[in-house]
Amino acid sequence: MMEQGQENKKRRIPQRIVTIVLFVASIFTAFMIGLYRMPPTADYDNSTFNEVFNSLYNQHFSQPSESQLWEGAIQGMIDSLDDPFTIYRDAEAFEAYQESQQEGFVGIGVSVLNVEETVVITDVFPESPAEEAGLMIGDIITHVDGVDFTDRTFFETVSQIRGEVGSTVEVGVYRPGLGETITFTMTRKEIDFPSVVGKWLDDDIALIELRSFNQDTADLFKSILEDFEAAGMNGLVIDVRNNGGGFLTTLVDILDEFLEKDDMPLFSREVWNNRTMFRDVEYGDGSGMKPYPISIVVNQFSASASEVFAAAMHEKGGYDIFGVTTYGKGTHQTGRRLESRSDHFLTITTGIWLTSEGHWIDRASDTPGFEPNHYVTESDAFTMPLIYLRSDETYQFDMVHDKIELAQKILNLLGYDIREDGYFDILTENAMKTFQTEQGLTDSGELNNETANALSNFLLEYRDDINNDVQLQAALNFIKDQLND
């Protein structure tokens, strides 16, 4: 989490005082608002809460409203759980959440992951405002329209980024490796982002990108799969990288396409209700394995349902998994509209899920994240940031800077053989001149704004070429080897 500026801290002190004090009494609020039946206790009762509430309302110098105190008490209860996935939302935040589960929306064109209320970009959609502006996977959204959102909830931030078609929004991000906040101004547009995309990787081997598990995902997936099979597909790669999860019912429908119903479950859940744990085991209704080889690709942003998918496909189906250790979200949530306030919603972590073999792979467990059986790291080209220079910012011979290092790495991707330590030596200058000449730029040999943009554009094109995707290529080559045996 980014550290807030001093001005923001001063502005938020009154609310924090209210919330901290109310932490002590927050558990009593649940009884009063009907969220939870509170057992008798010798330490606290409703009069304690009322006394604190009335004292703050009548005497605190910030003159808080009743609504402010009630919201603080509710949020205090949730914060005391130390669970980023239990969330109290108003109507606006819930609408943003619902939109995120659809095949299209109005926004800037990114997929995001809730990492302890931090908004992490896990995918940037092609031809979107975000791609055109230069946002990247791994960027952390910290500001919206000049306002610091590092102390806001995940859905407060997301709902602020969404808006009307044609309206503009300024987004500030923290990018690992760079010390300063980078800002981008974009015009919101309608984003068509299907949760399933299929393409051919080879003459008879197909790729299905499974981007999320939304309400319509299973039907889309089955339709694309049937088309590939009808066209004579002999091998399949399923890509769940950057997939933040979704509905378990959708997940089961897709797993049923590849796995057989038998004594081994797809997954199981431990669910809590009325302070009692119940075990729920999901076996699915699958009819059997496919006659062609299948590989699955995961990464550090594969979370929740995509982790269940990868684990079931490997442990129950024996399919091979490629990539790196997944995110490690081993809990599941249940959401409902409040009876007392129909425009507010509560999502509660009601339990944990276990893999087919009974493993809990939550970040809090002894085995955080699902481990692929073929560990393949991403190329640095897919994780390194783009180069951003101010119009008057220039780097030249005998200078040292991390942006020079980025330029050197990109030049080496182009085939130049130069150092990559950030020192601007004569070989770097010569490589820069050659690149500038090839791009029709002034061959000054300096790293300037124009050259940085050209290098960044090449890096984006490099990433778009699936031949450079080492994780995907490893999964593809494995299938080829199986077909050739």
Secondary structure, 3 states (H helix, E strand, C coil): CCCCCHHHHHHHHHHHHHHHHHHHHHHHHHHHHCCCCCCCCCCCCHHHHHHHHHHHHHHCCCCCCHHHHHHHHHHHHHHCCCCCCCEEECHHHHHHHHHHCCCEEEECCEEEEEECCEEEEEEECCCCHHHHHCCCCCCEEEEECCEECCCCCHHHHHHHHCCCCCCEEEEEEECCCCCCCEEEEEECEEEECCCEEEEECCCCEEEEEECCECCCHHHHHHHHHHHHHHCCCCEEEEECCCCCCECHHHHHHHHCCCCECCCCCCEEEEEEECCEEEEEEECCCCECCCCCCEEEEECCCCCCHHHHHHHHHHHCCCCEEEECCCCCCCEEEEEEECCCCCCCEEEEEEEEEECCCCCCCCCCCCCCCCCCCEECCCCHHHCCCCCCCCCCCCECCCCECHHHHHHHHHHHHCCCCCCCCCECCHHHHHHHHHHHHHCCCCCCCCECHHHHHHHHHHHHHHHHCHHHCHHHHHHHHHHHHHHHC
